[in-house]
């Protein structure tokens, strides 16, 4: 078995390249694909008959080249606009939900937004009754401020 692999090392490099592609599909940050590129070029080097040291050198060289050249270009096009995207609780601002526990003026209540229940306060001096539709206007930590829609 070892003799076969030594004589057909290009197959090992091809399996490494395919495995890295599969891992990249799970990760999606254009990092592991650079190792796949290096392994694919090393598979070509093995297929044309270069020895193991040259194959390792070519693998390392093309991996580093793709890390510094391919990855920034790919990230720029694949992750366009992600810097402007709001995340976590900031994405709640402007969203609408339903009161599941009366929001008392000067106190707290509970609001459900997309299946998640958030602790809420009201801007006004009046209570917001259970079942009312509300819009999120602000947040402080995990407590949202709501108003009736």
N, C-alpha and C positions, 0 to 999 in steps of 0.2 A: 504493500500500500504506500509506504513512504517513497519507494523508488518511483512509483507511478506519479505521485505528487511532485517529486523532484523533476521528473521529465516533463510534466505538464503543469508547471507552475502558473502558467497563464490562466488556468481554470480557477486556481485558488484566488488570484487577483480579481478575476471576474466575479467570483462569489462574494468577495469583500466589497467590490463596487456595488453589486446589487443589494447586499445587506445594508450598506450605507445609504443607498437610495430609499430603501424601505424605512430606515430609521429617520431619514429626513422628512418623509411624509408624516411621521408622527410628531416631529419636533417643529418643523416649519420655520426655522429661523435662518436658513441658508448657511449653516455652519457645517453640518455633517456631509452635505453634498460636496464640499471641497475635498473631503477624504475620498469620496466616490470618484471624483475626477482624477485624483492622484492614482487611485487603484486601477482605473480604466487605462490610463496611460502606461502604468507599470505592466498591465496585462499585455498590452501591445508590445512593450519592450521584451517581455518574456517570450511572446510568440515569435519574435524575430531572432531569438537566441541569445540575448544578453544575459550575463551571469547574475546571480542573486544580489551582489553588491550594487551593480548598476541599477537593478530593478528597485532596490530600496532607495537609492539616491534619486532616481527618477520619481518614485512615489513621493518622497519628501519634498522634492523641488516643485512638482506640479501641485501638491497640496498647499504649499506656502504661497505659490503664485496665485492660485485660485482664491485663497483666503484674503489676499491683499488686493486682488484685481476683480475677480468675479463677484465675491460676496457683497462689496459695497454697491456695485451696480445692481445686482439682483434685489437687495434690500430696498434700494431707492425706488424701484419700480413695483415690487410686490407689496411693499408696506407703505404706499403713498397715502398721505393724509392721516396717518396714525398719530402724529404728534399733536394734531388739533382735536383729537377725539377725547371727549370727557369720559371718565371712568368712575367706577364705584358709586358712591353716594352722590357725587356731583351730577351724574346722569339722571337723577331724580328730579332736578329742578325743571319745572314746567309740566311735569307728568301729572296725570289725573288718577285719582283713586277713590275708594269708598270707605267711609267711616265705619269701623266695626265695633268701636267702643266710644261713646260720646266724648268729644273733645271739649273739656270744660274751659271757660275763660279764666285765665290765670293758672290753669292746671294742665293736666295731660290727658290724652286719649290715645286711641289706636286707629291707624289708617292702613288699609290693605291696598298695595300697588303690585299688580302682576303676581299675586300669590304670596308676596312677602308682607309681613305686618310690621309697621314702623311706629315708634312712639312719636306722638305729634302734639304740637301746641297750635293755638289759633292767634291770628293777628288782632282780631277784633275783641270787643268786650262781651260778645254773646257766645253762648255755647253752640257747638255744631252737633246736631243730633245724629244718632246712629242711623246709617243707611244713606246719609247725604253724600253727594259727589263733591269732591274737593280737588284743588290744584295745589301742588307744592310750590311755594314761593321762596323758601330759604331753608337752610339746614345748619345746624350747629352740632358737630360730631355726628351722632346717630339719631338725633332728634330733629324732625322736620317741622317746618312752619307751613300751615295750610290755610287756604281760604275757600269759601264756598264758590262753586262754579255757577 
